Each structure stands twice: as structure tokens, then as C-alpha cells.
């Protein structure tokens, strides 16, 4: 919303936090870095309005393991498939994902 010529600036970075089974995120892998909880993966996602936004994936152990073979530039689709009960009482449930990729190497061929 504009106010006397001032325009609200929206963040170009966000964090994906899926809550419903089947939620998915698609984008191009633009950064892989070290974070406080392990590897951090960021996708450049095109929103419904056509604008691009960088979205950081959660630092869940399962998701980090699945993303370990991705390379910068890969097209990535991540699907949240639900949770599994914790193996140890008092721990958080395991968040389960599927990860798909279209490698930039495959595009060159």
C-alpha cells in the first residue's frame, strides 16, 4: 500500500514451514550454506504474482539428508508427506519429506 509516495518493501527471503500433508515447494536451488542446525538450502521460488522470492528450507535432519546430493541450479520439488511419532518419548515427531530434482546437467543434453 502506498502512502504519500512511500511503498511497503516486502522481504525477498522467507522460511518454508509446511503444516499439511501434500504441501509442496518448487524452485531453483540458489544457495547451500552452513547454518546453526546443519546445511541450509535456499530455493528461488516464483510466487503466484510472478515475483521471485528466496525461500529457505527447514533444517530437519531427514530433509537435509535428502537434499545432500543437490547442486546449485537444480530445479527442486519438495513435498511434505506428514509426520511419524518420535522414537524416544519427549522428542519431536519426525517430519517426513520427498525431494525431486531436475539436474542442470540433464538440461544441457
Rosetta blueprint (number, residue, H / E / L):
1 X L
2 X E
3 X E
4 X L
5 X L
6 X E
7 X E
8 X L
9 X L
10 X L
11 X L
12 X L
13 X E
14 X E
15 X E
16 X L
17 X L
18 X L
19 X L
20 X L
21 X L
22 X L
23 X L
24 X E
25 X E
26 X E
27 X E
28 X E
29 X E
30 X E
31 X E
32 X E
33 X E
34 X E
35 X E
36 X L
37 X L
38 X E
39 X E
40 X E
41 X E
42 X E
43 X E
44 X E
45 X E
46 X E
47 X L
48 X L
49 X L
50 X L
51 X L
52 X E
53 X E
54 X E
55 X E
56 X E
57 X L
58 X L
59 X L
60 X L
61 X H
62 X H
63 X H
64 X H
65 X H
66 X H
67 X H
68 X L
69 X L
70 X L
71 X L
72 X L
73 X L
74 X L
75 X E
76 X E
77 X E
78 X E
79 X E
80 X E
81 X E
82 X E
83 X E
84 X E
85 X L
86 X L
87 X L
88 X L
89 X L
90 X L
91 X L
92 X L
93 X L
94 X E
95 X E
96 X E
97 X E
98 X E
99 X E
100 X E
101 X E
102 X E
103 X L
104 X H
105 X H
106 X H
107 X H
108 X H
109 X L
